[in-house]
């Protein structure tokens, strides 16, 4: 009888531990398990070099979403963003690929504008700026193609 109670207590303890570990993994990984309060918009870039799905989307240094996917469409990079519902974006929004530090991770910075109509889920951000590619700049310098 005593052994059964001990095994039951250990089993419950392990189960609670696994549930807590799963919860922390989802929260710390900033994953959305059930939909979340997000809407999706697209942006096309000449190059999305270094940008990865899951990268942060920021306005004024504040995280407002994540990069959901990056695909190729008509020889351009199509980036799908999942943005918080409380964040208002307009048709004159500018999306820029930026780098943290000199060789840091890439993220997407938004300048939300305010003069156009609000963007609806599935709409396209028209004004984009691709990231600076240091390898390309060094290559141009080495081969004497810098103006």
DSSP file (Angstrom, degrees, kcal/mol; ACC not computed):
  #  RESIDUE AA STRUCTURE BP1 BP2  ACC     N-H-->O    O-->H-N    N-H-->O    O-->H-N    TCO  KAPPA ALPHA  PHI   PSI    X-CA   Y-CA   Z-CA
    1    1 A X     >        0   0    0      0, 0.0     4,-1.8     0, 0.0     5,-0.2   0.000 360.0 360.0 360.0 -43.3    0.0    0.0    0.0
    2    2 A X  H  >  +     0   0    0      1,-0.2     4,-1.9     2,-0.2     5,-0.1   0.882 360.0  52.1 -64.5 -38.9    2.8    2.4    0.9
    3    3 A X  H  > S+     0   0    0      1,-0.2     4,-2.4     2,-0.2    -1,-0.2   0.869 107.1  53.0 -66.2 -38.0    4.7    1.6   -2.3
    4    4 A X  H  > S+     0   0    0      2,-0.2     4,-2.3     1,-0.2    -1,-0.2   0.896 108.7  49.4 -65.1 -41.3    1.5    2.4   -4.4
    5    5 A X  H  X S+     0   0    0     -4,-1.8     4,-2.4     2,-0.2    -1,-0.2   0.903 111.4  49.6 -64.5 -40.7    1.1    5.8   -2.7
    6    6 A X  H  X S+     0   0    0     -4,-1.9     4,-2.4     2,-0.2    -2,-0.2   0.920 111.7  47.7 -64.7 -44.0    4.8    6.7   -3.3
    7    7 A X  H  X S+     0   0    0     -4,-2.4     4,-2.4     2,-0.2    -2,-0.2   0.886 112.1  50.1 -64.4 -39.0    4.5    5.7   -7.0
    8    8 A X  H  X S+     0   0    0     -4,-2.3     4,-2.4     2,-0.2    -2,-0.2   0.913 111.0  49.0 -64.5 -42.9    1.3    7.7   -7.4
    9    9 A X  H  X S+     0   0    0     -4,-2.4     4,-2.4     2,-0.2    -2,-0.2   0.913 112.8  47.3 -63.5 -43.7    3.0   10.8   -5.8
   10   10 A X  H  X S+     0   0    0     -4,-2.4     4,-2.6     2,-0.2    -2,-0.2   0.907 111.6  51.5 -64.9 -41.6    6.0   10.5   -8.0
   11   11 A X  H  X S+     0   0    0     -4,-2.4     4,-2.3     2,-0.2    -2,-0.2   0.916 111.4  46.3 -61.1 -44.6    3.8   10.1  -11.1
   12   12 A X  H  X S+     0   0    0     -4,-2.4     4,-2.6     2,-0.2     5,-0.2   0.915 112.4  51.3 -64.0 -43.1    1.8   13.2  -10.3
   13   13 A X  H  X S+     0   0    0     -4,-2.4     4,-2.1     1,-0.2    -2,-0.2   0.917 111.5  46.6 -60.6 -44.6    5.0   15.1   -9.6
   14   14 A X  H  X S+     0   0    0     -4,-2.6     4,-2.3     2,-0.2    -1,-0.2   0.905 112.0  51.3 -64.8 -42.3    6.5   14.1  -13.0
   15   15 A X  H  X S+     0   0    0     -4,-2.3     4,-2.2     2,-0.2    -2,-0.2   0.916 110.7  47.7 -61.6 -44.7    3.3   14.9  -14.8
   16   16 A X  H  X S+     0   0    0     -4,-2.6     4,-2.5     1,-0.2    -1,-0.2   0.898 111.4  52.2 -63.3 -40.0    3.1   18.4  -13.2
   17   17 A X  H  X S+     0   0    0     -4,-2.1     4,-2.4    -5,-0.2    -2,-0.2   0.901 109.2  48.4 -62.7 -41.7    6.8   18.9  -14.1
   18   18 A X  H  X S+     0   0    0     -4,-2.3     4,-2.4     2,-0.2    -2,-0.2   0.903 111.8  49.6 -66.2 -41.3    6.2   18.0  -17.8
   19   19 A X  H  X S+     0   0    0     -4,-2.2     4,-2.4     2,-0.2    -2,-0.2   0.924 112.4  47.7 -62.8 -44.6    3.2   20.3  -18.0
   20   20 A X  H  X S+     0   0    0     -4,-2.5     4,-2.5     2,-0.2     5,-0.2   0.904 111.2  50.8 -63.7 -41.4    5.2   23.2  -16.5
   21   21 A X  H  X S+     0   0    0     -4,-2.4     4,-2.2     2,-0.2    -1,-0.2   0.907 110.8  48.9 -62.7 -42.6    8.1   22.5  -18.8
   22   22 A X  H  X S+     0   0    0     -4,-2.4     4,-2.0     2,-0.2    -2,-0.2   0.916 111.3  49.8 -62.3 -43.9    5.8   22.6  -21.8
   23   23 A X  H  X S+     0   0    0     -4,-2.4     4,-2.5     1,-0.2    -2,-0.2   0.930 112.3  47.1 -61.2 -47.1    4.2   25.9  -20.7
   24   24 A X  H  X S+     0   0    0     -4,-2.5     4,-3.0     1,-0.2     5,-0.4   0.879 109.4  54.5 -64.2 -37.7    7.6   27.5  -20.2
   25   25 A X  H  X S+     0   0    0     -4,-2.2     4,-1.7    -5,-0.2    -1,-0.2   0.912 111.3  44.8 -62.0 -42.0    8.8   26.3  -23.5
   26   26 A X  H  <>S+     0   0    0     -4,-2.0     5,-2.2     2,-0.2     4,-0.3   0.923 117.7  43.6 -68.2 -44.8    5.8   27.9  -25.3
   27   27 A X  H ><5S+     0   0    0     -4,-2.5     3,-0.7     2,-0.2    -2,-0.2   0.928 118.1  42.6 -68.9 -45.8    6.0   31.2  -23.4
   28   28 A X  H 3<5S+     0   0    0     -4,-3.0    -1,-0.2     1,-0.2    -2,-0.2   0.828 114.9  50.6 -71.9 -30.3    9.8   31.6  -23.6
   29   29 A X  T 3<5S-     0   0    0     -4,-1.7    -1,-0.2    -5,-0.4    -2,-0.2   0.508 105.9-132.7 -81.5  -4.2    9.8   30.5  -27.2
   30   30 A X  T < 5 +     0   0    0     -3,-0.7     2,-0.3    -4,-0.3    -3,-0.2   0.875  47.2 163.0  52.9  43.6    7.1   33.1  -27.9
   31   31 A X      < -     0   0    0     -5,-2.2     2,-0.7    -6,-0.2    -1,-0.2  -0.638  37.8-136.1 -89.5 149.4    5.1   30.5  -29.8
   32   32 A X        +     0   0    0     -2,-0.3     3,-0.2     1,-0.2    -5,-0.0  -0.922  25.1 173.8-105.7 110.3    1.4   30.9  -30.6
   33   33 A X  S    S+     0   0    0     -2,-0.7     2,-0.6     1,-0.3    -1,-0.2   0.916  74.6  31.9 -83.2 -45.4   -0.4   27.6  -29.9
   34   34 A X  S    S-     0   0    0      1,-0.0     2,-2.6     0, 0.0    -1,-0.3  -0.888 116.7 -83.3-118.6  99.8   -3.9   28.8  -30.5
   35   35 A X        -     0   0    0     -2,-0.6     3,-0.1    -3,-0.2    -3,-0.1  -0.065  61.0-157.4  46.8 -67.0   -4.3   31.6  -33.0
   36   36 A X        -     0   0    0     -2,-2.6     2,-1.0     1,-0.1    -4,-0.0  -0.210  40.8 -61.0  82.4 178.8   -3.4   34.4  -30.7
   37   37 A X  S    S+     0   0    0     -2,-0.1    48,-2.7     2,-0.0     2,-0.3  -0.540  94.1 123.1 -97.5  65.7   -4.4   38.0  -31.2
   38   38 A X  E     -A   84   0A   0     -2,-1.0     2,-0.3    46,-0.3    46,-0.2  -0.885  43.1-162.5-127.0 154.0   -2.6   38.5  -34.5
   39   39 A X  E     -A   83   0A   0     44,-2.7    44,-3.2    -2,-0.3     2,-0.4  -0.966  21.8-126.5-131.3 155.5   -3.3   39.4  -38.1
   40   40 A X  E     +A   82   0A   0     -2,-0.3    82,-3.9    42,-0.2    83,-0.3  -0.826  26.1 171.6-109.0 137.4   -1.1   38.8  -41.1
   41   41 A X  E     -A   81   0A   0     40,-1.8    40,-3.4    -2,-0.4     2,-0.3  -0.928  22.0-133.1-132.6 160.2    0.2   41.2  -43.7
   42   42 A X  E     -Ab  80 124A   0     81,-2.6    83,-3.4    -2,-0.3     2,-0.3  -0.783  15.1-172.6-114.0 156.6    2.8   40.7  -46.5
   43   43 A X  E     -Ab  79 125A   0     36,-1.9    36,-3.3    -2,-0.3     2,-0.4  -0.981  14.3-143.6-146.1 138.7    5.8   42.6  -47.7
   44   44 A X  E     -A   78   0A   0     81,-0.7     2,-0.3    -2,-0.3    34,-0.2  -0.887  19.3-176.0-106.6 134.0    8.0   42.1  -50.8
   45   45 A X  E     -A   77   0A   0     32,-2.6    32,-2.5    -2,-0.4     3,-0.2  -0.907  35.4-130.5-124.2 152.1   11.7   42.7  -50.7
   46   46 A X  S    S+     0   0    0     -2,-0.3     2,-0.3     1,-0.3    -1,-0.1   0.887 101.0   3.2 -64.3 -38.7   14.4   42.6  -53.4
   47   47 A X        -     0   0    0     29,-0.1    84,-0.5    30,-0.1    -1,-0.3  -0.988  51.2-171.5-147.9 140.3   16.4   40.4  -50.9
   48   48 A X    >   +     0   0    0     -2,-0.3     3,-1.8    -3,-0.2    28,-0.0  -0.132  31.3 167.4-116.7  33.5   15.6   39.0  -47.5
   49   49 A X  T 3   +     0   0    0      1,-0.3    82,-0.1    82,-0.1     3,-0.1  -0.266  68.0   6.0 -56.3 124.8   19.1   37.8  -46.9
   50   50 A X  T 3  S+     0   0    0      1,-0.3    56,-0.5    56,-0.0     2,-0.3   0.149  97.0 121.1  89.4 -19.6   19.7   36.8  -43.3
   51   51 A X    <   -     0   0    0     -3,-1.8     2,-0.3    54,-0.1    -1,-0.3  -0.617  43.7-169.2 -79.0 136.0   16.1   37.3  -42.2
   52   52 A X    >   -     0   0    0     -2,-0.3     3,-2.1    54,-0.3    15,-0.2  -0.911  31.3 -91.8-126.4 151.6   14.5   34.1  -40.8
   53   53 A X  T 3  S+     0   0    0     -2,-0.3    15,-0.2     1,-0.3     3,-0.1  -0.374 115.1  36.2 -56.9 138.0   11.0   33.0  -39.9
   54   54 A X  T 3  S+     0   0    0     13,-3.2    -1,-0.3     1,-0.3    14,-0.1   0.275  83.9 138.9  97.1 -10.0   10.5   33.8  -36.2
   55   55 A X    <   -     0   0    0     -3,-2.1    12,-2.6    12,-0.1    -1,-0.3  -0.318  59.4 -98.9 -64.8 152.6   12.5   37.1  -36.4
   56   56 A X  E     -C   66   0A   0     50,-0.3    52,-2.5    10,-0.2     2,-0.5  -0.381  23.0-147.0 -75.7 151.2   11.0   39.9  -34.5
   57   57 A X  E     -Cd  65 108A   0      8,-2.3     7,-3.2    50,-0.2     8,-1.1  -0.987  27.7-173.6-114.0 125.4    8.9   42.7  -36.0
   58   58 A X  E     -Cd  63 109A   0     50,-2.9    52,-3.2    -2,-0.5     2,-0.4  -0.904  26.4-163.8-128.0 148.9    9.4   46.0  -34.2
   59   59 A X  E >  S-C   62   0A   0      3,-2.3     3,-1.9    -2,-0.3    52,-0.1  -0.991  89.0 -15.2-125.3 121.9    8.1   49.5  -34.2
   60   60 A X  T 3  S-     0   0    0     50,-0.5     3,-0.1    -2,-0.4    -1,-0.1   0.832 129.9 -53.9  54.4  36.5   10.3   52.1  -32.4
   61   61 A X  T 3  S+     0   0    0      1,-0.2     2,-0.5     0, 0.0    -1,-0.3   0.482 113.3 118.6  81.1   2.7   12.2   49.2  -30.8
   62   62 A X  E <   -C   59   0A   0     -3,-1.9    -3,-2.3     2,-0.0     2,-0.3  -0.895  68.8-119.9-106.3 129.1    9.1   47.6  -29.4
   63   63 A X  E     +C   58   0A   0     -2,-0.5    -5,-0.3    -5,-0.2     3,-0.1  -0.508  40.1 162.5 -70.1 125.3    8.2   44.0  -30.5
   64   64 A X  E     -     0   0A   0     -7,-3.2    20,-3.0    -2,-0.3     2,-0.3   0.324  61.2 -27.7-123.2   2.8    4.8   44.0  -32.2
   65   65 A X  E     -CE  57  83A   0     -8,-1.1    -8,-2.3    18,-0.2     2,-0.3  -0.988  59.9 -97.9 173.4-168.3    5.0   40.7  -34.0
   66   66 A X  E     -CE  56  82A   0     16,-2.2    16,-2.9    -2,-0.3     2,-0.6  -0.954  33.5-103.6-139.3 154.9    7.0   38.0  -35.8
   67   67 A X  E     - E   0  81A   0    -12,-2.6   -13,-3.2    -2,-0.3    14,-0.2  -0.730  34.6-172.7 -76.8 121.9    8.0   37.0  -39.3
   68   68 A X  E     -     0   0A   0     12,-3.0     2,-0.3    -2,-0.6    13,-0.2   0.907  58.0 -13.9 -87.0 -45.7    5.8   34.0  -40.1
   69   69 A X  E     - E   0  80A   0     11,-1.3    11,-2.7   -16,-0.1     2,-0.4  -0.992  47.5-148.3-155.7 159.1    7.3   32.9  -43.4
   70   70 A X  E     + E   0  79A   0     -2,-0.3     2,-0.3     9,-0.2     9,-0.2  -0.986  28.8 163.5-132.7 121.6    9.6   33.9  -46.2
   71   71 A X  E     - E   0  78A   0      7,-2.7     7,-3.5    -2,-0.4     2,-0.5  -0.825  38.0-106.5-131.6 169.9    8.9   32.6  -49.8
   72   72 A X  E     + E   0  77A   0     -2,-0.3     2,-0.4     5,-0.2     5,-0.2  -0.875  36.6 170.9-101.6 128.6    9.9   33.4  -53.3
   73   73 A X  E >  S- E   0  76A   0      3,-3.0     3,-1.2    -2,-0.5    -2,-0.0  -0.948  70.1 -19.9-140.7 117.6    7.4   35.2  -55.6
   74   74 A X  T 3  S-     0   0    0     -2,-0.4     3,-0.1     1,-0.3    -1,-0.1   0.907 125.1 -53.0  52.8  48.8    8.2   36.6  -59.0
   75   75 A X  T 3  S+     0   0    0      1,-0.2     2,-0.3     0, 0.0    -1,-0.3   0.679 121.7 100.9  62.6  20.3   12.0   36.7  -58.2
   76   76 A X  E <  S- E   0  73A   0     -3,-1.2    -3,-3.0   -29,-0.0     2,-0.6  -0.934  80.0-106.2-129.9 156.2   11.3   38.7  -55.0
   77   77 A X  E     -AE  45  72A   0    -32,-2.5   -32,-2.6    -2,-0.3     2,-0.7  -0.728  28.2-155.7 -84.6 121.7   11.2   37.7  -51.4
   78   78 A X  E     -AE  44  71A   0     -7,-3.5    -7,-2.7    -2,-0.6     2,-0.5  -0.888  11.2-166.8 -98.9 116.1    7.6   37.6  -50.0
   79   79 A X  E     -AE  43  70A   0    -36,-3.3   -36,-1.9    -2,-0.7     2,-0.5  -0.911   6.6-155.1-108.7 124.0    7.7   38.0  -46.2
   80   80 A X  E     -AE  42  69A   0    -11,-2.7   -12,-3.0    -2,-0.5   -11,-1.3  -0.873  12.7-160.6-100.2 127.1    4.5   37.3  -44.2
   81   81 A X  E     -AE  41  67A   0    -40,-3.4   -40,-1.8    -2,-0.5     2,-0.6  -0.863  13.6-151.6-109.6 139.4    4.3   39.1  -40.9
   82   82 A X  E     -AE  40  66A   0    -16,-2.9   -16,-2.2    -2,-0.4     2,-0.3  -0.950  27.2-175.1-107.3 111.4    2.1   38.2  -37.9
   83   83 A X  E     -AE  39  65A   0    -44,-3.2   -44,-2.7    -2,-0.6   -18,-0.2  -0.834  30.9 -98.1-114.1 144.1    1.4   41.5  -36.1
   84   84 A X  E >   -A   38   0A   0    -20,-3.0     3,-1.8    -2,-0.3   -46,-0.3  -0.281  30.6-124.7 -57.7 141.1   -0.5   42.1  -32.9
   85   85 A X  T 3  S+     0   0    0    -48,-2.7    -1,-0.1     1,-0.3   -47,-0.1   0.809 108.8  60.8 -58.2 -31.9   -4.2   43.1  -33.3
   86   86 A X  T 3  S+     0   0    0    -49,-0.3     2,-0.6     2,-0.1    -1,-0.3   0.580  85.4  92.0 -74.1  -8.2   -3.6   46.3  -31.3
   87   87 A X    <   -     0   0    0     -3,-1.8     2,-0.6   -23,-0.2    -4,-0.1  -0.784  67.7-150.9 -92.1 119.7   -1.0   47.6  -33.7
   88   88 A X        -     0   0    0     -2,-0.6     2,-0.4    30,-0.0    -2,-0.1  -0.799  14.8-175.9 -93.9 123.2   -2.4   49.8  -36.5
   89   89 A X        -     0   0    0     -2,-0.6    30,-3.1    30,-0.3     2,-0.2  -0.908   7.4-156.4-115.4 147.6   -0.6   49.8  -39.8
   90   90 A X  B >   -H  118   0B   0     22,-0.9     3,-1.9    -2,-0.4    28,-0.2  -0.705  34.7 -99.1-120.5 169.7   -1.5   52.0  -42.7
   91   91 A X  T 3  S+     0   0    0     26,-2.0    35,-0.5     1,-0.3    36,-0.3   0.696 121.1  57.2 -64.5 -18.7   -1.0   51.8  -46.5
   92   92 A X  T 3  S+     0   0    0     20,-0.2    -1,-0.3    25,-0.2    21,-0.1   0.158  77.9 134.1 -97.9  19.6    2.0   54.2  -46.2
   93   93 A X    <   -     0   0    0     -3,-1.9    34,-0.8    19,-0.2     2,-0.5  -0.418  46.4-146.0 -65.6 141.1    3.8   51.8  -43.7
   94   94 A X  E     -Fg 111 127A   0     17,-2.3    17,-2.6    -2,-0.1     2,-0.5  -0.959   7.8-159.4-113.1 127.9    7.5   51.3  -44.5
   95   95 A X  E     -Fg 110 128A   0     32,-2.4    34,-2.4    -2,-0.5     2,-0.4  -0.924  13.2-178.7-108.0 127.9    9.1   47.9  -43.7
   96   96 A X  E     -Fg 109 129A   0     13,-2.9    13,-3.3    -2,-0.5     2,-0.6  -0.979  26.2-133.4-129.1 138.1   12.9   47.7  -43.4
   97   97 A X  E     +F  108   0A   0     32,-2.2    35,-0.3    -2,-0.4     2,-0.2  -0.819  37.0 179.9 -88.4 122.2   15.2   44.8  -42.7
   98   98 A X  E     -F  107   0A   0      9,-2.8     9,-2.2    -2,-0.6     2,-0.4  -0.748  21.8-133.8-120.9 165.8   17.7   45.9  -40.0
   99   99 A X  E     -F  106   0A   0     -2,-0.2     2,-0.7     7,-0.2     7,-0.2  -0.969  16.5-128.8-122.3 136.5   20.6   44.3  -38.2
  100  100 A X  S  > S-     0   0    0      5,-2.5     4,-0.7    -2,-0.4     3,-0.1  -0.758  79.7 -27.0 -81.3 115.4   21.2   44.3  -34.4
  101  101 A X  T  4 S-     0   0    0     -2,-0.7    -2,-0.1     1,-0.2     3,-0.0  -0.264 105.0 -51.8  73.6-165.7   24.8   45.5  -34.1
  102  102 A X  T  4 S+     0   0    0      1,-0.2    -1,-0.2    -2,-0.0    -2,-0.0   0.926 137.0   8.3 -76.5 -46.0   27.5   45.0  -36.7
  103  103 A X  T  4 S+     0   0    0     -3,-0.1    -1,-0.2    -4,-0.0    -2,-0.2  -0.040 102.5 126.1-125.3  30.9   27.0   41.2  -37.3
  104  104 A X     <  -     0   0    0     -4,-0.7    -3,-0.1     1,-0.2     2,-0.0  -0.008  66.6 -63.7 -81.1-172.7   23.9   40.6  -35.2
  105  105 A X        -     0   0    0     -6,-0.1    -5,-2.5     1,-0.1     2,-0.3  -0.314  51.3-115.2 -72.0 155.6   20.6   39.0  -36.0
  106  106 A X  E     + F   0  99A   0    -56,-0.5     2,-0.3    -7,-0.2   -54,-0.3  -0.670  36.4 171.8 -91.3 146.6   18.2   40.5  -38.6
  107  107 A X  E     - F   0  98A   0     -9,-2.2    -9,-2.8    -2,-0.3     2,-0.6  -0.923  33.3-108.4-144.4 169.9   14.8   41.8  -37.7
  108  108 A X  E     -dF  57  97A   0    -52,-2.5   -50,-2.9    -2,-0.3     2,-0.5  -0.910  27.0-161.7-108.1 122.9   12.1   43.8  -39.4
  109  109 A X  E     -dF  58  96A   0    -13,-3.3   -13,-2.9    -2,-0.6     2,-0.4  -0.883   6.7-158.1-104.6 132.4   11.5   47.4  -38.5
  110  110 A X  E     - F   0  95A   0    -52,-3.2     2,-0.6    -2,-0.5   -50,-0.5  -0.907  14.8-162.0-111.8 137.3    8.2   49.1  -39.3
  111  111 A X  E     - F   0  94A   0    -17,-2.6   -17,-2.3    -2,-0.4   -52,-0.1  -0.955  18.8-155.6-109.8 105.9    7.5   52.8  -39.7
  112  112 A X        -     0   0    0     -2,-0.6   -22,-0.9   -19,-0.2   -20,-0.2   0.563  12.1-162.8 -70.7  -9.8    3.7   52.7  -39.4
  113  113 A X        -     0   0    0      1,-0.1    -1,-0.2   -21,-0.1   -20,-0.1  -0.437   7.7-150.5  67.0-137.2    2.9   56.0  -41.3
  114  114 A X  S    S+     0   0    0     -2,-0.1    -1,-0.1     3,-0.1     4,-0.1   0.286  70.0  89.3 148.7  -6.6   -0.6   57.2  -40.6
  115  115 A X  S    S+     0   0    0      2,-0.1    -2,-0.1   -25,-0.0     2,-0.1   0.629  81.4  59.8 -92.0 -13.5   -1.7   59.1  -43.7
  116  116 A X  S    S-     0   0    0      1,-0.2     2,-0.2     3,-0.0     3,-0.1  -0.193  97.3 -69.7-101.1-167.3   -3.2   56.2  -45.6
  117  117 A X        -     0   0    0      1,-0.1   -26,-2.0    -2,-0.1    -1,-0.2  -0.540  60.9 -92.8 -80.6 151.6   -6.0   53.7  -45.0
  118  118 A X  B     -H   90   0B   0    -28,-0.2   -28,-0.3    -2,-0.2     2,-0.3  -0.377  41.5-115.3 -63.9 142.6   -5.6   51.0  -42.3
  119  119 A X        -     0   0    0    -30,-3.1   -30,-0.3     4,-0.1     2,-0.2  -0.602  28.3-150.2 -77.4 138.4   -4.1   47.7  -43.6
  120  120 A X    >   -     0   0    0     -2,-0.3     3,-2.4     1,-0.1   -81,-0.0  -0.680  38.7 -72.0-102.3 161.2   -6.5   44.7  -43.3
  121  121 A X  T 3  S+     0   0    0      1,-0.3   -80,-0.2    -2,-0.2    -1,-0.1  -0.287 123.5  22.2 -53.3 132.1   -5.4   41.1  -42.8
  122  122 A X  T 3  S+     0   0    0    -82,-3.9    -1,-0.3     1,-0.3   -81,-0.2   0.291  93.3 132.3  91.9  -8.8   -3.8   39.8  -46.0
  123  123 A X    <   -     0   0    0     -3,-2.4   -81,-2.6   -83,-0.3     2,-0.4  -0.201  54.8-115.7 -71.3 168.6   -2.9   43.3  -47.4
  124  124 A X  E     -b   42   0A   0    -83,-0.2     2,-0.7    -3,-0.1   -81,-0.2  -0.888   7.3-136.1-111.8 134.6    0.5   44.2  -48.8
  125  125 A X  E     -b   43   0A   0    -83,-3.4   -81,-0.7    -2,-0.4   -34,-0.1  -0.815  22.5-169.2 -82.6 118.1    3.1   46.7  -47.4
  126  126 A X        +     0   0    0     -2,-0.7     2,-0.7   -35,-0.5    -1,-0.2   0.862  63.5  68.0 -82.7 -38.4    4.2   48.4  -50.6
  127  127 A X  E     +g   94   0A   0    -34,-0.8   -32,-2.4   -36,-0.3     2,-0.3  -0.761  65.2 161.2 -92.3 115.9    7.2   50.4  -49.3
  128  128 A X  E     -g   95   0A   0     -2,-0.7     2,-0.4   -34,-0.2   -32,-0.2  -0.943  28.3-157.5-133.8 154.2   10.1   48.2  -48.3
  129  129 A X  E     -g   96   0A   0    -34,-2.4   -32,-2.2    -2,-0.3   -84,-0.0  -0.978  20.7-137.9-131.1 117.8   13.9   48.5  -47.8
  130  130 A X        -     0   0    0     -2,-0.4   -82,-0.1   -34,-0.2     3,-0.1  -0.302  32.7 -94.1 -70.6 159.2   16.1   45.5  -48.0
  131  131 A X        -     0   0    0    -84,-0.5     2,-0.5   -82,-0.1   -33,-0.1  -0.233  39.3 -98.1 -72.4 162.1   18.9   44.9  -45.5
  132  132 A X        -     0   0    0    -35,-0.3     2,-0.8     1,-0.0    -1,-0.1  -0.695  31.8-147.8 -80.7 126.5   22.5   46.0  -46.0
  133  133 A X     >  -     0   0    0     -2,-0.5     4,-1.8     1,-0.2     3,-0.2  -0.850  10.8-170.1-101.4 104.0   24.6   43.1  -47.1
  134  134 A X  H  > S+     0   0    0     -2,-0.8     4,-2.6     1,-0.2     5,-0.2   0.859  84.9  56.6 -63.3 -36.8   28.1   43.5  -45.7
  135  135 A X  H  > S+     0   0    0      1,-0.2     4,-2.3     2,-0.2    -1,-0.2   0.907 107.6  48.3 -62.1 -40.7   29.6   40.7  -47.8
  136  136 A X  H  > S+     0   0    0      2,-0.2     4,-2.4     1,-0.2    -1,-0.2   0.900 111.4  50.0 -66.5 -40.3   28.5   42.4  -51.0
  137  137 A X  H  X S+     0   0    0     -4,-1.8     4,-2.2     2,-0.2    -2,-0.2   0.919 112.1  47.0 -63.9 -43.9   29.9   45.8  -49.8
  138  138 A X  H  X S+     0   0    0     -4,-2.6     4,-2.7     1,-0.2    -2,-0.2   0.908 111.4  52.1 -64.4 -40.9   33.3   44.2  -49.0
  139  139 A X  H  X S+     0   0    0     -4,-2.3     4,-2.2    -5,-0.2    -2,-0.2   0.911 109.8  48.5 -61.4 -43.1   33.3   42.4  -52.3
  140  140 A X  H  <>S+     0   0    0     -4,-2.4     5,-3.1     2,-0.2     6,-0.5   0.898 112.7  48.8 -64.3 -39.4   32.6   45.6  -54.2
  141  141 A X  H ><5S+     0   0    0     -4,-2.2     3,-1.1     3,-0.2    -2,-0.2   0.927 111.5  48.5 -65.1 -45.2   35.4   47.4  -52.3
  142  142 A X  H 3<5S+     0   0    0     -4,-2.7    -2,-0.2     1,-0.3    -1,-0.2   0.883 114.8  45.2 -64.2 -38.4   37.9   44.6  -53.0
  143  143 A X  T 3<5S-     0   0    0     -4,-2.2    -1,-0.3    -5,-0.2    -2,-0.2   0.329 115.1-114.9 -91.2   8.8   37.1   44.5  -56.7
  144  144 A X  T < 5S+     0   0    0     -3,-1.1    -3,-0.2    -4,-0.2    -4,-0.1   0.775  77.9 125.4  71.7  28.4   37.2   48.3  -57.0
  145  145 A X      < +     0   0    0     -5,-3.1     2,-0.4    -6,-0.2    -4,-0.2   0.223  35.1 116.6-103.5  14.7   33.5   48.8  -57.8
  146  146 A X              0   0    0     -6,-0.5    -9,-0.0    -5,-0.2     0, 0.0  -0.674 360.0 360.0 -84.5 134.2   32.7   51.3  -55.0
  147  147 A X              0   0    0     -2,-0.4    -1,-0.1     0, 0.0    -2,-0.0   0.478 360.0 360.0 -78.2 360.0   31.7   54.8  -56.2
